[in-house]
Structure formats: structure tokens, C-alpha cells
Amino acid sequence: MNITTSPQIQFATLAIGATAQRMGITATELHNRLKRHGLVKRLLFDCYDTLHTESVNGVVWNVQEALRNWEAKEVKEGDLR
């Protein structure tokens, strides 16, 4: 059983806000895109111990890369159907 702590929620909020700002989209839009691929849990909460030690720029880069990879995979799998 995973329990999400207040620092993890604060970190996820910061990561989503900073990444959304860098991407020029709303935090809500980014949250929905991350959630669609399970990345809020798998990336921001499950990898909290590693990610929260990085700079904001490093976290933003990781979030953008993960999202880019998962969305590209989604498009590729759609092409196979």
C-alpha cells in the first residue's frame, strides 16, 4: 500500500506547474495528459525520492521526456491498429 505524503503532493504540484509553464499549457491540461499515461503516480510519486533532489529544470526535463515518450508510444500503437 502506497501512501502519498504532503511533501510528495507539494513536489508533484511544483513539477506539474513548472513543466506546464515551460510547455506553454495549463497545469490542468498537463495533469490530464500525465494522468492518462499513469505518470502522476509512476513518475512523480513513485520516483519522488530521486526526482525531488534534482533542480527544477531537471525535473521539468524529466517530466517532458517521459510525457513525450509515452505520447509517442501511444501514437505508434495507434498506427498499428
MODELLER restraints for C-alpha pairs under 7 A, 6 or more apart:
rsr = mdl.restraints
at = mdl.atoms
rsr.add(forms.Gaussian(group=physical.xy_distance, feature=features.Distance(at['CA:8:A'], at['CA:45:A']), mean=6.16, stdev=0.5))
rsr.add(forms.Gaussian(group=physical.xy_distance, feature=features.Distance(at['CA:8:A'], at['CA:48:A']), mean=6.57, stdev=0.5))
rsr.add(forms.Gaussian(group=physical.xy_distance, feature=features.Distance(at['CA:11:A'], at['CA:52:A']), mean=6.94, stdev=0.5))
rsr.add(forms.Gaussian(group=physical.xy_distance, feature=features.Distance(at['CA:12:A'], at['CA:44:A']), mean=5.69, stdev=0.5))
rsr.add(forms.Gaussian(group=physical.xy_distance, feature=features.Distance(at['CA:15:A'], at['CA:59:A']), mean=6.49, stdev=0.5))
rsr.add(forms.Gaussian(group=physical.xy_distance, feature=features.Distance(at['CA:15:A'], at['CA:60:A']), mean=6.40, stdev=0.5))
rsr.add(forms.Gaussian(group=physical.xy_distance, feature=features.Distance(at['CA:16:A'], at['CA:27:A']), mean=6.00, stdev=0.5))
rsr.add(forms.Gaussian(group=physical.xy_distance, feature=features.Distance(at['CA:16:A'], at['CA:30:A']), mean=6.78, stdev=0.5))
rsr.add(forms.Gaussian(group=physical.xy_distance, feature=features.Distance(at['CA:16:A'], at['CA:31:A']), mean=6.63, stdev=0.5))
rsr.add(forms.Gaussian(group=physical.xy_distance, feature=features.Distance(at['CA:17:A'], at['CA:27:A']), mean=5.37, stdev=0.5))
rsr.add(forms.Gaussian(group=physical.xy_distance, feature=features.Distance(at['CA:18:A'], at['CA:60:A']), mean=6.59, stdev=0.5))
rsr.add(forms.Gaussian(group=physical.xy_distance, feature=features.Distance(at['CA:19:A'], at['CA:60:A']), mean=4.96, stdev=0.5))
rsr.add(forms.Gaussian(group=physical.xy_distance, feature=features.Distance(at['CA:20:A'], at['CA:26:A']), mean=5.69, stdev=0.5))
rsr.add(forms.Gaussian(group=physical.xy_distance, feature=features.Distance(at['CA:20:A'], at['CA:27:A']), mean=5.20, stdev=0.5))
rsr.add(forms.Gaussian(group=physical.xy_distance, feature=features.Distance(at['CA:20:A'], at['CA:30:A']), mean=5.96, stdev=0.5))
rsr.add(forms.Gaussian(group=physical.xy_distance, feature=features.Distance(at['CA:34:A'], at['CA:40:A']), mean=5.76, stdev=0.5))
rsr.add(forms.Gaussian(group=physical.xy_distance, feature=features.Distance(at['CA:34:A'], at['CA:67:A']), mean=6.59, stdev=0.5))
rsr.add(forms.Gaussian(group=physical.xy_distance, feature=features.Distance(at['CA:37:A'], at['CA:70:A']), mean=6.84, stdev=0.5))
rsr.add(forms.Gaussian(group=physical.xy_distance, feature=features.Distance(at['CA:51:A'], at['CA:59:A']), mean=6.33, stdev=0.5))
